[in-house]
Amino acid sequence: MSYLPKSPWLIHYDASSCNGCDIEVLACLTPLYDVERFGVLNIGNPKHADIFVITGSVNEQNKPVIQNLYNQMAEPKVVVAIGACATSGGIFRECYNVQGGIDKVIPVDVYVPGCAARPESIIDGVVKALGVLEEKHKNMTKVAK
Amino acid sequence: MGERTIIPFGPQHPVLPEPLHLDLILEDEKVVGAVPSIGFVHRGLEKLVEKRDYHEMMYVIERVCGICSFIHGQGYVQTIEEIMKIEIPDRAKYLRTIWAELSRTHSHLLWLGLMADAYGFESLFMHCWRVRERILDIFEETTGGRVIFSVCKVGGLWKDIDNDTLKRIISELKIIEDELKPLTDVFIKDFSVQKRTRGIGVLTYQEAIDLGAAGPTLRGSGVALDMRKLGYAAYGELDFEPIVEKDGDCYARTLVRIREIYQSLDLIRQCISKIPDGEIEVKVRGNPNGEYLSRIEQARGQVIYYAKANGTKYLDRFRVRTPTFANIAPLLKMLPGSELADVPLLALTIDPCISCTER
């Protein structure tokens, strides 16, 4: 990935995470890691966002919320699943109210490992997502032509 | 009386990283009622005690909440140690206290940042989180983790902090205190910040007691109740008093948390000056049998752990009652009568930790 024509904005949703990954996602935005210098903004509105950063696993209650947020995002969009819970259910996979990773509900493009995921790996995941976003964007313009 | 409107707040909301959902009933701009709905983060980890033995369970309990993970772990092992009548070495008690107080500092700084963000003071949010990274650096140096440490175990600790590192922590605390001073001055003295916090969401002394508030929400209303005074871990040998503010508004609760940060830094210094040399763990034999209910003070308030063991390595029942659960009733008391624009502020002022509440 060398050059991006736009600043990627991301939306963050806590599915059923323990907060560990969430505060690390926020830590990425604050002065030590500061992804805002790359133009990455944490935005509350799904319609403005390109990257869906999601932590925690899926349960019956938050399933419609995740789908709703995903459907509201405009194409092209990328989903980044952060932490062990979002990828597979993690330490809680045997709990009765945990159905597994985010990929049970929506397609996931990038998986970030770790419990809790470190800010470095979250940034790495988002950078990988930028590559996927560019790829998707190219495919879309091809279809349009 | 105007027409009533219902506005959903959450579960995905920019001001809170967590899914808190409130249905706000409005008359024009005034909130007249609020109905919370929960269950977005429920995992059901208490039932995992049937599948994980009492040693492994410690790592699950740490993940009740990623913000005060250490204090949750500490509360759980203390409960099991009480059932098994294990007396841990003094050094382990002091180290647990140091980590617990560092956790409290980091949690309060995180809250101060989010609070600043709630009234749109973004640079203050950034600065609070910048100072907080220094505490996370201490965590990383001493435990290897930034938010989840897994250093507690039944019978003591996995890791020791050597005396050189303890000395370095003291000098680091000095830097943190110096950097913190100008930031907390903004929270205390700034005119526009006071405009947003003073007289907002008042909870009186009697209401706080009647509704069973916990932690800074309770102490902000003038009730001096701090579980650390029970003297668990090394708190019995430290010199401190619960921090109390009288006004019961958002400003008072902010003030309580700010003063608690300074108190925590002082407690860490006291611990480091008194810490004895020696072992950090004792051998644990057998399985727990019996039941125990322990109360400890988390950054958000009193948290209760109940464990019932049956002599096998799997517990019969484990239960956590978290401070945010206790504070939801006071929140619902504060919301009616407030402006819609103050709702995020009020929701934050109890320092909600939804993943604790729903587990």
Interface residues (C-beta under 8 A of the other chain):
Chain A: I11 H12 Y13 D14 A15 S16 S17 C18 N19 G20 C21 D22 I23 E24 V25 L26 A27 T30 P31 L32 N42 I43 G44 N45 P46 G56 S57 N59 Q61 N62 V65 L69 I91 F92 E94 C95 Y96 N97 V98 C115 A116 R118 P119
Chain B: P11 Q12 H13 P14 P17 E18 P19 G39 F40 V41 H42 R43 G44 L45 K47 L48 K51 Y59 V60 R63 V64 C65 G66 I67 S69 L110 G113 F125 M126 H127 W129 R130 E133 L136 G145 R146 V147 I148 C353 S355
